[in-house]
Amino acid sequence: MEHVSYDPQGVCSIQIDFDIEDGKLYNVKFIGGCNGNLKAIGRLVEGKDAKEIAEILRGNTCGMKGTSCADQLAKAIEKSLS
């Protein structure tokens, strides 16, 4: 199992941590940000295909920002898979 820590840019969360095993996501946790919503994202993606989740979340924005915590998770996943 590979552990990933990612420093997101342009969002309220300050760190995203997750594990990838056999192309699946586990233990997704955000530090900072909208606690309840980010916990929900972690629960929704648990055990799901990492590439599929990145495709779904990529481009999601928050307010007037050009990104979001979900979009940053997609970027973290894509970086870890490259």
N, C-alpha and C positions, 0 to 999 in steps of 0.2 A: 504494500500500500504506500503510495506517495503522498506526503503531506505538502500542502501549498499554503504559503502566507503571501498575501498580495496587498500592496499599499494603493488603495484607490485614489483617483484624482477627481477633484471637482464635486465631491459629494460629502455628506455629513459623516458617514462612517470613515474610520481611520485605518481599519484593517479588515481583510476578509481571509478567513482560514477555511480550508476544506481538505478532504482526502479524496484521491482518485484510485480506484482499484478496478482493473478489467474494464476501463472506460466508463465506470459508474461513479457518481458523486456520493460522498458520505460526509457527515459531520460538518455541514456548512454553517459557519458562524460569522456574524458581522460584529465588529466592535465599534460602538457609536452608532449614530443614525436612529431611525425610527424603530425602536425596539420590537414592538409587536409585529409590525409588518415584516421586518427582516427575519424574525424568528419563523414567521409563516412561510417565507420563501425557503428557508432552510428545511422545513418540514415537507414542503411540497416537492422539493427536488431530491430528497433523500432516496438513494438507490436508483435514480434515473440516469439515463444515458447522458454523459457530459456534453457530447457534441450537439445532441438534440436540445438540451437546456440552453446552451450558448446561442443556438439559432433562434430560439423562442425569445430570449431575454435581450438579445442584441438590439440596440437602437431605442430601447425604452428610455423615456426622459422623465425628469422630475421638475415640475414647475417650468421656470424659464431656463433651467440648466440644459445644456446639450447632452446630458448624460443622467444616470441615476445609479443607485446602488445595484440594481438588477443588471443594468448595462455594464457596470464595472465588474460584476461577477462574470458576465459573459466574456469580457476581455481577459479576466484572470484565467478562466477555463481555457480559452483559445491560446493564451501564452503558455500555459502548462502543457498543452497538447502538441505544441509546435516543436 
